[in-house]
Amino acid sequence: MLVALSATVVSSFLLLYKTRAARKYGSLALKTDASNSIKDVLTSVTAFLGIALSKYFNIVQTDAIAGIIISIFVFTMVYTIVKEAYLVLLDACQCTEILTDIENVAKALNMLSMCTTSA
């Protein structure tokens, strides 16, 4: 229990530090790492509660329920991270100005190739 409680305190401080750094530098990597720290804090609290309820109140099922809750935390955080980062990982662009410029260049090249083939 002491380990789970210590992990909660350390993860909380890391969460605050990473969140401030992510805002300061506008970094997606730091933002993702900060959300991972949120998961760490919630996981540590859930593990602490599961162990405490199981040990002090003799409720054996709380350990298994805590494990299920922790797995749900992990899956939701992974989904959120993948949802935010997949465009960056695929080198996708959401900038309408850049996409419009690319379309204009492609159209101009298409017109140019039509002019050279007809001549």
N, C-alpha and C positions, 0 to 999 in steps of 0.2 A: 504494500500500500504506500509505503514511503517513496518508493521508486516512481509510482504513478503520480503521486502528489508533486514530487520534485520535477518530473517531466512536464507537468502542467505549468509550473512556475517558469521554468526555463523556456518552454515553447511560447508562453505569453510574452516574455521579453523579446524573443526573436521575432514574433509576429509584429510587435510595435515597431521594432527597428526596420524590418523589411518593408513594412507598409509605408513608413516615412521615406525610405530610400526610393521605393517605387514611384511615389508621388513626385519626389524631388527630381529624379532623372527620367521619368516617363518610360520606364523600362518594362516591357511585357514579361521578361524573364524574372525580374524582381517581383512583379505583381503575381505571377504564377507561383513563385516560391513563397510569397506571403500567404496566398490561399492554401498552399500546402501546410503552412504553419497553423492556419486556422484548423485544418483537419487534425493536426497533431494535438492541439489544445483540446478539441472536442473528443478525440480518441482517448487522451489521457484522463480527462474528466469522467468519461463513460467507463473506462477500465477501473478507475478508482471507485466509482459508485457501485459497479458490479461486484468488485471484490469486497467492499465494505458491507453491502447488503447481504452478500453470501456468507461472510464471516460472522458478522455481529447479529444478524437476524435469522440465520440458518435458512435462508431462502436459496436453495441450490440452483434454481432456474435463472437467477439473475446473472450468473456468469455467462450462460449461453445467450441470454437476451442481450447482454452488453456486447458480446461478439457479433451478433446479428446487426445491432445498431452501428457498431464500428464499421462493418462491411458496407452498410448503406452509406455512411459518411464517405468512405473511400470511393465508392462507385459514383456518387453525385459530384464529388470534387474532380474526379477524372473526367467525367462528362463535361463539366464546365470548362476545364482546362483545354480539352481537345476541341471543344466548340469554339473557343476564342483563338486557339493557336493554329488550327488546321489550314487556314488561308495563308498564314505566314509561312508555314512549313511547305505548302505547295507553290509558293511564290506567286500567289494570286494577288491581283490588284483591285482595290475597290474605289480607286480615284476616278471619278467621272471625267475630269479634265484630261487626264492621261489617256484614258480609253478613247475619248473623242479625238484626241490628237493622233492616236494610232490608227483609228478608223479613217481619218482624213488622209493620212500618208498612204494607207493601203488603197484607198479609192484613187488617189493621184497616181500611184504606181500602176493600178489596173488600167486607167485611162491612157497612161504613157505606153503601156505594152500594146494596147489596142491600136494606138496611133502608129507604132513602129511595125506592127504586123500587117496593117492595111496598106502601107506604103511600099 
